[in-house]
């Protein structure tokens, strides 16, 4: 798959709520995940390796009591990178109901996502 196909597949799976399938299909084993400044440590902070990214996702979802909605923009591709705007409205064990939005940037190498980075307030 070329980068546009990877970005489009990511969006397709994201909109279907298939986040684990995104990781299974599209991520390299050595991928890294970088959180926004101020949120880079702890169990949901920066991690290296696909298994650590999967665990980070599991820990995030363990905090979700109820998912009220989510969305994902169409991708914008430039070179080896694509970006998405995403949002989630959920009730969490740790903070109650919160709506969040972010910009996510992904780097693709040899047909796999190798870098994800999130920007949010």
N, CA, C and O atoms as CSV, one atom per row, in Angstrom:
chain,resi,resn,atom,element,x,y,z
A,1,UNK,N,N,0.845,-1.190,0.000
A,1,UNK,CA,C,0.000,0.000,0.000
A,1,UNK,C,C,0.883,1.244,0.000
A,1,UNK,O,O,1.924,1.284,0.656
A,2,UNK,N,N,0.452,2.247,-0.740
A,2,UNK,CA,C,1.163,3.518,-0.675
A,2,UNK,C,C,0.606,4.337,0.494
A,2,UNK,O,O,-0.359,3.927,1.140
A,3,UNK,N,N,1.207,5.479,0.758
A,3,UNK,CA,C,0.830,6.255,1.943
A,3,UNK,C,C,-0.625,6.704,1.909
A,3,UNK,O,O,-1.286,6.708,2.948
A,4,UNK,N,N,-1.140,7.081,0.747
A,4,UNK,CA,C,-2.547,7.488,0.662
A,4,UNK,C,C,-3.469,6.316,1.009
A,4,UNK,O,O,-4.468,6.503,1.705
A,5,UNK,N,N,-3.149,5.133,0.539
A,5,UNK,CA,C,-3.955,3.954,0.856
A,5,UNK,C,C,-3.895,3.632,2.350
A,5,UNK,O,O,-4.904,3.263,2.950
A,6,UNK,N,N,-2.720,3.772,2.939
A,6,UNK,CA,C,-2.576,3.535,4.382
A,6,UNK,C,C,-3.405,4.552,5.163
A,6,UNK,O,O,-4.122,4.195,6.098
A,7,UNK,N,N,-3.300,5.819,4.772
A,7,UNK,CA,C,-4.066,6.867,5.458
A,7,UNK,C,C,-5.561,6.630,5.310
A,7,UNK,O,O,-6.305,6.764,6.282
A,8,UNK,N,N,-6.010,6.280,4.114
A,8,UNK,CA,C,-7.434,6.013,3.893
A,8,UNK,C,C,-7.912,4.800,4.683
A,8,UNK,O,O,-9.012,4.812,5.235
A,9,UNK,N,N,-7.089,3.753,4.738
A,9,UNK,CA,C,-7.448,2.558,5.518
A,9,UNK,C,C,-7.519,2.901,7.002
A,9,UNK,O,O,-8.413,2.432,7.706
A,10,UNK,N,N,-6.587,3.710,7.479
A,10,UNK,CA,C,-6.610,4.142,8.870
A,10,UNK,C,C,-7.946,4.810,9.186
A,10,UNK,O,O,-8.594,4.481,10.179
A,11,UNK,N,N,-8.350,5.745,8.338
A,11,UNK,CA,C,-9.609,6.468,8.555
A,11,UNK,C,C,-10.799,5.512,8.513
A,11,UNK,O,O,-11.697,5.602,9.350
A,12,UNK,N,N,-10.808,4.608,7.553
A,12,UNK,CA,C,-11.900,3.635,7.449
A,12,UNK,C,C,-12.053,2.837,8.739
A,12,UNK,O,O,-13.159,2.696,9.261
A,13,UNK,N,N,-10.940,2.317,9.251
A,13,UNK,CA,C,-10.974,1.523,10.479
A,13,UNK,C,C,-11.282,2.382,11.700
A,13,UNK,O,O,-12.010,1.947,12.592
A,14,UNK,N,N,-10.739,3.589,11.749
A,14,UNK,CA,C,-10.989,4.498,12.864
A,14,UNK,C,C,-12.472,4.819,12.971
A,14,UNK,O,O,-13.045,4.770,14.060
A,15,UNK,N,N,-13.088,5.146,11.856
A,15,UNK,CA,C,-14.512,5.486,11.854
A,15,UNK,C,C,-15.389,4.296,12.222
A,15,UNK,O,O,-16.517,4.468,12.684
A,16,UNK,N,N,-14.866,3.085,12.017
A,16,UNK,CA,C,-15.593,1.875,12.403
A,16,UNK,C,C,-15.280,1.463,13.842
A,16,UNK,O,O,-15.813,0.467,14.332
A,17,UNK,N,N,-14.411,2.231,14.525
A,17,UNK,CA,C,-14.049,1.921,15.909
A,17,UNK,C,C,-13.132,0.718,16.051
A,17,UNK,O,O,-13.094,0.097,17.113
A,18,UNK,N,N,-12.399,0.380,15.011
A,18,UNK,CA,C,-11.537,-0.814,15.009
A,18,UNK,C,C,-10.077,-0.423,15.240
A,18,UNK,O,O,-9.228,-0.600,14.367
A,19,UNK,N,N,-9.804,0.106,16.423
A,19,UNK,CA,C,-8.476,0.646,16.718
A,19,UNK,C,C,-7.413,-0.437,16.852
A,19,UNK,O,O,-6.268,-0.230,16.448
A,20,UNK,N,N,-7.768,-1.570,17.404
A,20,UNK,CA,C,-6.793,-2.656,17.493
A,20,UNK,C,C,-6.453,-3.183,16.105
A,20,UNK,O,O,-5.307,-3.554,15.849
A,21,UNK,N,N,-7.433,-3.222,15.210
A,21,UNK,CA,C,-7.180,-3.672,13.848
A,21,UNK,C,C,-6.260,-2.697,13.111
A,21,UNK,O,O,-5.446,-3.108,12.284
A,22,UNK,N,N,-6.393,-1.410,13.415
A,22,UNK,CA,C,-5.471,-0.422,12.843
A,22,UNK,C,C,-4.041,-0.807,13.191
A,22,UNK,O,O,-3.174,-0.849,12.317
A,23,UNK,N,N,-3.795,-1.085,14.458
A,23,UNK,CA,C,-2.449,-1.437,14.896
A,23,UNK,C,C,-1.988,-2.744,14.258
A,23,UNK,O,O,-0.849,-2.843,13.802
A,24,UNK,N,N,-2.860,-3.740,14.223
A,24,UNK,CA,C,-2.503,-5.040,13.646
A,24,UNK,C,C,-2.137,-4.933,12.174
A,24,UNK,O,O,-1.166,-5.544,11.729
A,25,UNK,N,N,-2.902,-4.166,11.420
A,25,UNK,CA,C,-2.707,-4.074,9.973
A,25,UNK,C,C,-1.649,-3.065,9.543
A,25,UNK,O,O,-0.894,-3.316,8.603
A,26,UNK,N,N,-1.593,-1.929,10.223
A,26,UNK,CA,C,-0.875,-0.788,9.662
A,26,UNK,C,C,0.414,-0.396,10.375
A,26,UNK,O,O,1.198,0.379,9.827
A,27,UNK,N,N,0.658,-0.906,11.582
A,27,UNK,CA,C,1.817,-0.463,12.367
A,27,UNK,C,C,3.006,-1.402,12.221
A,27,UNK,O,O,2.845,-2.618,12.118
A,28,UNK,N,N,4.193,-0.822,12.215
A,28,UNK,CA,C,5.441,-1.589,12.257
A,28,UNK,C,C,5.703,-2.027,13.700
A,28,UNK,O,O,5.248,-1.387,14.648
A,29,UNK,N,N,6.433,-3.115,13.848
A,29,UNK,CA,C,6.756,-3.622,15.193
A,29,UNK,C,C,7.569,-2.626,16.004
A,29,UNK,O,O,7.500,-2.634,17.233
A,30,UNK,N,N,8.344,-1.762,15.334
A,30,UNK,CA,C,9.210,-0.812,16.039
A,30,UNK,C,C,8.626,0.605,16.081
A,30,UNK,O,O,9.359,1.572,16.290
A,31,UNK,N,N,7.318,0.727,15.882
A,31,UNK,CA,C,6.666,2.042,15.895
A,31,UNK,C,C,6.833,2.719,17.251
A,31,UNK,O,O,6.989,2.064,18.281
A,32,UNK,N,N,6.794,4.054,17.220
A,32,UNK,CA,C,6.838,4.828,18.464
A,32,UNK,C,C,5.590,5.697,18.551
A,32,UNK,O,O,4.984,6.041,17.536
A,33,UNK,N,N,5.218,6.045,19.779
A,33,UNK,CA,C,4.048,6.875,20.052
A,33,UNK,C,C,4.469,8.014,20.969
A,33,UNK,O,O,5.010,7.782,22.051
A,34,UNK,N,N,4.219,9.246,20.533
A,34,UNK,CA,C,4.634,10.442,21.270
A,34,UNK,C,C,3.388,11.250,21.635
A,34,UNK,O,O,2.596,11.608,20.763
A,35,UNK,N,N,3.225,11.529,22.905
A,35,UNK,CA,C,2.099,12.332,23.389
A,35,UNK,C,C,2.443,13.817,23.366
A,35,UNK,O,O,3.598,14.201,23.187
A,36,UNK,N,N,1.437,14.625,23.546
A,36,UNK,CA,C,1.606,16.072,23.597
A,36,UNK,C,C,2.481,16.459,24.793
A,36,UNK,O,O,2.478,15.770,25.813
A,37,UNK,N,N,3.231,17.563,24.669
A,37,UNK,CA,C,4.037,18.029,25.800
A,37,UNK,C,C,3.188,18.153,27.061
A,37,UNK,O,O,2.049,18.618,27.018
A,38,UNK,N,N,3.759,17.733,28.174
A,38,UNK,CA,C,3.046,17.751,29.446
A,38,UNK,C,C,2.313,16.450,29.733
A,38,UNK,O,O,1.815,16.250,30.841
A,39,UNK,N,N,2.241,15.560,28.740
A,39,UNK,CA,C,1.546,14.273,28.894
A,39,UNK,C,C,2.421,13.123,28.415
A,39,UNK,O,O,1.917,12.111,27.929
A,40,UNK,N,N,3.736,13.284,28.555
A,40,UNK,CA,C,4.647,12.330,27.939
A,40,UNK,C,C,5.149,11.233,28.866
A,40,UNK,O,O,5.939,10.391,28.439
A,41,UNK,N,N,4.714,11.219,30.119
A,41,UNK,CA,C,5.162,10.167,31.024
A,41,UNK,C,C,3.952,9.404,31.548
A,41,UNK,O,O,2.809,9.765,31.266
A,42,UNK,N,N,4.208,8.359,32.304
A,42,UNK,CA,C,3.129,7.547,32.851
A,42,UNK,C,C,2.671,6.493,31.854
A,42,UNK,O,O,3.236,6.382,30.765
A,43,UNK,N,N,1.653,5.717,32.216
A,43,UNK,CA,C,1.223,4.590,31.388
A,43,UNK,C,C,0.645,4.992,30.036
A,43,UNK,O,O,0.587,4.166,29.125
A,44,UNK,N,N,0.221,6.237,29.891
A,44,UNK,CA,C,-0.327,6.703,28.621
A,44,UNK,C,C,0.608,7.701,27.942
A,44,UNK,O,O,0.184,8.459,27.070
A,45,UNK,N,N,1.867,7.698,28.339
A,45,UNK,CA,C,2.836,8.632,27.780
A,45,UNK,C,C,3.543,8.071,26.560
A,45,UNK,O,O,3.006,7.215,25.857
A,46,UNK,N,N,4.746,8.556,26.315
A,46,UNK,CA,C,5.538,8.107,25.177
A,46,UNK,C,C,5.919,6.640,25.349
A,46,UNK,O,O,6.311,6.213,26.435
A,47,UNK,N,N,5.802,5.879,24.273
A,47,UNK,CA,C,6.186,4.465,24.308
A,47,UNK,C,C,6.849,4.091,22.991
A,47,UNK,O,O,6.678,4.758,21.971
A,48,UNK,N,N,7.617,2.995,23.047
A,48,UNK,CA,C,8.288,2.464,21.865
A,48,UNK,C,C,7.906,1.009,21.688
A,48,UNK,O,O,7.879,0.239,22.648
A,49,UNK,N,N,7.610,0.637,20.443
A,49,UNK,CA,C,7.274,-0.741,20.119
A,49,UNK,C,C,5.771,-0.961,20.035
A,49,UNK,O,O,4.994,-0.362,20.778
A,50,UNK,N,N,5.385,-1.827,19.121
A,50,UNK,CA,C,3.969,-2.071,18.873
A,50,UNK,C,C,3.256,-2.631,20.094
A,50,UNK,O,O,2.124,-2.236,20.374
A,51,UNK,N,N,3.884,-3.534,20.821
A,51,UNK,CA,C,3.213,-4.095,21.995
A,51,UNK,C,C,2.963,-3.015,23.048
A,51,UNK,O,O,1.919,-3.027,23.699
A,52,UNK,N,N,3.888,-2.094,23.225
A,52,UNK,CA,C,3.697,-0.989,24.176
A,52,UNK,C,C,2.574,-0.064,23.705
A,52,UNK,O,O,1.804,0.443,24.519
A,53,UNK,N,N,2.482,0.153,22.399
A,53,UNK,CA,C,1.385,0.976,21.864
A,53,UNK,C,C,0.051,0.281,22.094
A,53,UNK,O,O,-0.930,0.927,22.464
A,54,UNK,N,N,0.006,-1.029,21.879
A,54,UNK,CA,C,-1.232,-1.781,22.148
A,54,UNK,C,C,-1.624,-1.667,23.629
A,54,UNK,O,O,-2.791,-1.449,23.954
A,55,UNK,N,N,-0.650,-1.816,24.507
A,55,UNK,CA,C,-0.922,-1.735,25.948
A,55,UNK,C,C,-1.411,-0.342,26.334
A,55,UNK,O,O,-2.311,-0.206,27.163
A,56,UNK,N,N,-0.835,0.669,25.749
A,56,UNK,CA,C,-1.269,2.049,25.986
A,56,UNK,C,C,-2.742,2.211,25.601
A,56,UNK,O,O,-3.517,2.825,26.335
A,57,UNK,N,N,-3.119,1.662,24.457
A,57,UNK,CA,C,-4.515,1.713,24.020
A,57,UNK,C,C,-5.445,0.966,24.960
A,57,UNK,O,O,-6.547,1.431,25.251
A,58,UNK,N,N,-4.998,-0.198,25.436
A,58,UNK,CA,C,-5.815,-0.974,26.393
A,58,UNK,C,C,-6.023,-0.186,27.687
A,58,UNK,O,O,-7.130,-0.143,28.224
A,59,UNK,N,N,-4.957,0.432,28.181
A,59,UNK,CA,C,-5.073,1.210,29.424
A,59,UNK,C,C,-6.022,2.398,29.246
A,59,UNK,O,O,-6.808,2.711,30.140
A,60,UNK,N,N,-5.944,3.054,28.085
A,60,UNK,CA,C,-6.869,4.158,27.815
A,60,UNK,C,C,-8.308,3.658,27.842
A,60,UNK,O,O,-9.168,4.271,28.473
A,61,UNK,N,N,-8.569,2.555,27.162
A,61,UNK,CA,C,-9.942,2.043,27.075
A,61,UNK,C,C,-10.450,1.486,28.409
A,61,UNK,O,O,-11.657,1.480,28.649
A,62,UNK,N,N,-9.558,1.023,29.271
A,62,UNK,CA,C,-9.968,0.560,30.606
A,62,UNK,C,C,-10.576,1.688,31.422
A,62,UNK,O,O,-11.376,1.436,32.323
A,63,UNK,N,N,-10.211,2.927,31.120
A,63,UNK,CA,C,-10.727,4.085,31.846
A,63,UNK,C,C,-12.079,4.545,31.296
A,63,UNK,O,O,-12.773,5.327,31.946
A,64,UNK,N,N,-12.458,4.072,30.115
A,64,UNK,CA,C,-13.710,4.496,29.485
A,64,UNK,C,C,-14.878,3.698,30.063
A,64,UNK,O,O,-14.894,2.468,30.018
A,65,UNK,N,N,-15.863,4.432,30.610
A,65,UNK,CA,C,-17.084,3.827,31.120
A,65,UNK,C,C,-18.114,3.725,30.009
A,65,UNK,O,O,-18.777,2.700,29.848
A,66,UNK,N,N,-18.238,4.813,29.239
A,66,UNK,CA,C,-19.211,4.849,28.147
A,66,UNK,C,C,-18.691,5.752,27.037
A,66,UNK,O,O,-18.236,6.868,27.289
A,67,UNK,N,N,-18.763,5.258,25.812
A,67,UNK,CA,C,-18.381,6.037,24.637
A,67,UNK,C,C,-19.645,6.644,24.046
A,67,UNK,O,O,-20.553,5.927,23.625
A,68,UNK,N,N,-19.695,7.968,24.018
A,68,UNK,CA,C,-20.873,8.673,23.505
A,68,UNK,C,C,-20.734,8.994,22.024
A,68,UNK,O,O,-21.738,9.138,21.327
A,69,UNK,N,N,-19.514,9.107,21.537
A,69,UNK,CA,C,-19.284,9.390,20.128
A,69,UNK,C,C,-17.822,9.643,19.861
A,69,UNK,O,O,-17.042,9.944,20.764
A,70,UNK,N,N,-17.466,9.512,18.591
A,70,UNK,CA,C,-16.105,9.823,18.170
A,70,UNK,C,C,-16.141,10.196,16.695
A,70,UNK,O,O,-17.107,9.910,15.989
A,71,UNK,N,N,-15.071,10.841,16.245
A,71,UNK,CA,C,-14.986,11.246,14.846
A,71,UNK,C,C,-13.532,11.270,14.403
A,71,UNK,O,O,-12.609,11.311,15.217
A,72,UNK,N,N,-13.359,11.243,13.091
A,72,UNK,CA,C,-12.034,11.266,12.486
A,72,UNK,C,C,-12.149,11.985,11.148
A,72,UNK,O,O,-13.020,11.662,10.340
A,73,UNK,N,N,-11.280,12.950,10.916
A,73,UNK,CA,C,-11.297,13.708,9.661
A,73,UNK,C,C,-10.758,12.872,8.506
A,73,UNK,O,O,-10.243,11.771,8.704
A,74,UNK,N,N,-10.885,13.401,7.322
A,74,UNK,CA,C,-10.187,12.834,6.177
A,74,UNK,C,C,-8.699,13.116,6.343
A,74,UNK,O,O,-8.333,14.105,6.978
A,75,UNK,N,N,-7.838,12.276,5.791
A,75,UNK,CA,C,-6.395,12.478,5.948
A,75,UNK,C,C,-5.842,13.538,5.001
A,75,UNK,O,O,-6.378,13.779,3.920
A,76,UNK,N,N,-4.753,14.160,5.443
A,76,UNK,CA,C,-3.943,15.036,4.601
A,76,UNK,C,C,-2.569,14.387,4.524
A,76,UNK,O,O,-1.939,14.124,5.548
A,77,UNK,N,N,-2.110,14.131,3.307
A,77,UNK,CA,C,-0.849,13.425,3.090
A,77,UNK,C,C,0.195,14.387,2.554
A,77,UNK,O,O,-0.090,15.207,1.681
A,78,UNK,N,N,1.417,14.281,3.087
A,78,UNK,CA,C,2.555,15.053,2.596
A,78,UNK,C,C,3.819,14.245,2.769
A,78,UNK,O,O,4.241,13.988,3.896
A,79,UNK,N,N,4.428,13.842,1.674
A,79,UNK,CA,C,5.657,13.053,1.759
A,79,UNK,C,C,5.398,11.728,2.447
A,79,UNK,O,O,4.508,10.974,2.054
A,80,UNK,N,N,6.188,11.449,3.484
A,80,UNK,CA,C,6.056,10.210,4.263
A,80,UNK,C,C,5.088,10.360,5.435
A,80,UNK,O,O,5.002,9.469,6.280
A,81,UNK,N,N,4.364,11.468,5.495
A,81,UNK,CA,C,3.531,11.788,6.650
A,81,UNK,C,C,2.072,11.944,6.248
A,81,UNK,O,O,1.761,12.342,5.126
A,82,UNK,N,N,1.179,11.621,7.190
A,82,UNK,CA,C,-0.223,12.015,7.049
A,82,UNK,C,C,-0.734,12.479,8.396
A,82,UNK,O,O,-0.207,12.108,9.445
A,83,UNK,N,N,-1.760,13.291,8.345
A,83,UNK,CA,C,-2.318,13.840,9.580
A,83,UNK,C,C,-3.827,13.708,9.584
A,83,UNK,O,O,-4.470,13.684,8.534
A,84,UNK,N,N,-4.378,13.623,10.780
A,84,UNK,CA,C,-5.813,13.525,11.001
A,84,UNK,C,C,-6.193,14.401,12.180
A,84,UNK,O,O,-5.405,14.583,13.108
A,85,UNK,N,N,-7.388,14.938,12.143
A,85,UNK,CA,C,-7.994,15.510,13.341
A,85,UNK,C,C,-8.954,14.451,13.858
A,85,UNK,O,O,-9.662,13.814,13.078
A,86,UNK,N,N,-8.980,14.262,15.183
A,86,UNK,CA,C,-9.829,13.237,15.790
A,86,UNK,C,C,-10.453,13.772,17.063
A,86,UNK,O,O,-9.929,14.688,17.696
A,87,UNK,N,N,-11.571,13.189,17.425
A,87,UNK,CA,C,-12.199,13.573,18.678
A,87,UNK,C,C,-12.959,12.418,19.292
A,87,UNK,O,O,-13.348,11.468,18.613
A,88,UNK,N,N,-13.161,12.524,20.589
A,88,UNK,CA,C,-13.901,11.512,21.332
A,88,UNK,C,C,-14.720,12.202,22.415
A,88,UNK,O,O,-14.256,13.149,23.051
A,89,UNK,N,N,-15.920,11.726,22.613
A,89,UNK,CA,C,-16.794,12.152,23.704
A,89,UNK,C,C,-17.087,10.897,24.508
A,89,UNK,O,O,-17.763,9.986,24.030
A,90,UNK,N,N,-16.574,10.853,25.734
A,90,UNK,CA,C,-16.709,9.649,26.543
A,90,UNK,C,C,-16.825,10.003,28.018
A,90,UNK,O,O,-16.432,11.087,28.451
A,91,UNK,N,N,-17.374,9.064,28.774
A,91,UNK,CA,C,-17.369,9.150,30.228
A,91,UNK,C,C,-16.253,8.234,30.722
A,91,UNK,O,O,-16.185,7.057,30.369
A,92,UNK,N,N,-15.377,8.814,31.552
A,92,UNK,CA,C,-14.214,8.103,32.060
A,92,UNK,C,C,-14.347,7.868,33.559
A,92,UNK,O,O,-14.966,8.662,34.267
A,93,UNK,N,N,-13.765,6.777,34.035
A,93,UNK,CA,C,-13.714,6.517,35.474
A,93,UNK,C,C,-12.966,7.642,36.187
A,93,UNK,O,O,-13.357,8.065,37.275
A,94,UNK,N,N,-11.891,8.121,35.566
A,94,UNK,CA,C,-10.989,9.056,36.232
A,94,UNK,C,C,-11.422,10.513,36.156
A,94,UNK,O,O,-10.955,11.321,36.959
A,95,UNK,N,N,-12.311,10.889,35.206
A,95,UNK,CA,C,-12.610,12.312,35.060
A,95,UNK,C,C,-14.024,12.629,34.622
A,95,UNK,O,O,-14.315,13.774,34.276
A,96,UNK,N,N,-14.913,11.646,34.626
A,96,UNK,CA,C,-16.289,11.912,34.217
A,96,UNK,C,C,-16.392,12.081,32.706
A,96,UNK,O,O,-15.529,11.623,31.957
A,97,UNK,N,N,-17.457,12.743,32.272
A,97,UNK,CA,C,-17.675,12.920,30.832
A,97,UNK,C,C,-16.840,14.077,30.302
A,97,UNK,O,O,-16.880,15.189,30.827
A,98,UNK,N,N,-16.086,13.789,29.253
A,98,UNK,CA,C,-15.191,14.766,28.659
A,98,UNK,C,C,-15.210,14.583,27.136
A,98,UNK,O,O,-15.197,13.462,26.629
A,99,UNK,N,N,-15.241,15.703,26.430
A,99,UNK,CA,C,-15.043,15.692,24.985
A,99,UNK,C,C,-13.628,16.174,24.713
A,99,UNK,O,O,-13.203,17.202,25.240
A,100,UNK,N,N,-12.904,15.436,23.895
A,100,UNK,CA,C,-11.527,15.782,23.577
A,100,UNK,C,C,-11.342,15.807,22.066
A,100,UNK,O,O,-11.996,15.053,21.347
A,101,UNK,N,N,-10.459,16.667,21.586
A,101,UNK,CA,C,-10.081,16.703,20.178
A,101,UNK,C,C,-8.567,16.834,20.092
A,101,UNK,O,O,-7.930,17.412,20.972
A,102,UNK,N,N,-8.003,16.290,19.020
A,102,UNK,CA,C,-6.559,16.327,18.843
A,102,UNK,C,C,-6.216,16.284,17.365
A,102,UNK,O,O,-7.043,15.948,16.518
A,103,UNK,N,N,-4.981,16.632,17.087
A,103,UNK,CA,C,-4.398,16.431,15.766
A,103,UNK,C,C,-3.371,15.321,15.935
A,103,UNK,O,O,-2.546,15.358,16.849
A,104,UNK,N,N,-3.428,14.337,15.050
A,104,UNK,CA,C,-2.487,13.220,15.085
A,104,UNK,C,C,-1.680,13.221,13.789
A,104,UNK,O,O,-2.216,13.435,12.702
A,105,UNK,N,N,-0.386,12.979,13.931
A,105,UNK,CA,C,0.518,12.961,12.789
A,105,UNK,C,C,1.205,11.598,12.751
A,105,UNK,O,O,1.667,11.097,13.776
A,106,UNK,N,N,1.266,11.006,11.564
A,106,UNK,CA,C,1.807,9.660,11.394
A,106,UNK,C,C,2.880,9.656,10.311
A,106,UNK,O,O,2.741,10.311,9.278
A,107,UNK,N,N,3.956,8.904,10.564
A,107,UNK,CA,C,5.000,8.719,9.554
A,107,UNK,C,C,4.953,7.276,9.072
A,107,UNK,O,O,4.810,6.345,9.865
A,108,UNK,N,N,5.074,7.107,7.767
A,108,UNK,CA,C,5.026,5.782,7.160
A,108,UNK,C,C,6.387,5.469,6.541
A,108,UNK,O,O,6.987,6.299,5.858
A,109,UNK,N,N,6.855,4.253,6.799
A,109,UNK,CA,C,8.101,3.757,6.214
A,109,UNK,C,C,7.859,2.335,5.729
A,109,UNK,O,O,7.378,1.491,6.485
A,110,UNK,N,N,8.188,2.069,4.478
A,110,UNK,CA,C,8.056,0.725,3.906
A,110,UNK,C,C,6.667,0.136,4.125
A,110,UNK,O,O,6.527,-1.045,4.443
A,111,UNK,N,N,5.645,0.964,3.954
A,111,UNK,CA,C,4.268,0.490,4.010
A,111,UNK,C,C,3.682,0.304,5.394
A,111,UNK,O,O,2.605,-0.278,5.525
A,112,UNK,N,N,4.358,0.780,6.435
A,112,UNK,CA,C,3.863,0.644,7.808
A,112,UNK,C,C,4.021,1.961,8.560
A,112,UNK,O,O,4.939,2.735,8.288
A,113,UNK,N,N,3.129,2.205,9.497
A,113,UNK,CA,C,3.245,3.373,10.372
A,113,UNK,C,C,4.360,3.107,11.378
A,113,UNK,O,O,4.357,2.091,12.072
A,114,UNK,N,N,5.315,4.039,11.446
A,114,UNK,CA,C,6.459,3.887,12.351
A,114,UNK,C,C,6.492,4.951,13.436
A,114,UNK,O,O,7.278,4.856,14.379
A,115,UNK,N,N,5.643,5.966,13.306
A,115,UNK,CA,C,5.662,7.088,14.254
A,115,UNK,C,C,4.250,7.668,14.324
A,115,UNK,O,O,3.628,7.955,13.301
A,116,UNK,N,N,3.767,7.833,15.538
A,116,UNK,CA,C,2.528,8.573,15.744
A,116,UNK,C,C,2.805,9.623,16.801
A,116,UNK,O,O,3.518,9.375,17.774
A,117,UNK,N,N,2.228,10.809,16.596
A,117,UNK,CA,C,2.427,11.900,17.553
A,117,UNK,C,C,1.119,12.677,17.664
A,117,UNK,O,O,0.452,12.949,16.666
A,118,UNK,N,N,0.771,13.027,18.900
A,118,UNK,CA,C,-0.515,13.662,19.175
A,118,UNK,C,C,-0.319,15.070,19.719
A,118,UNK,O,O,0.598,15.334,20.496
A,119,UNK,N,N,-1.202,15.965,19.290
A,119,UNK,CA,C,-1.191,17.356,19.733
A,119,UNK,C,C,-2.586,17.711,20.230
A,119,UNK,O,O,-3.562,17.623,19.485
A,120,UNK,N,N,-2.669,18.108,21.485
A,120,UNK,CA,C,-3.938,18.490,22.092
A,120,UNK,C,C,-3.670,19.413,23.266
A,120,UNK,O,O,-2.539,19.521,23.740
A,121,UNK,N,N,-4.717,20.075,23.730
A,121,UNK,CA,C,-4.561,21.025,24.820
A,121,UNK,C,C,-4.899,20.462,26.156
A,121,UNK,O,O,-4.808,21.164,27.163
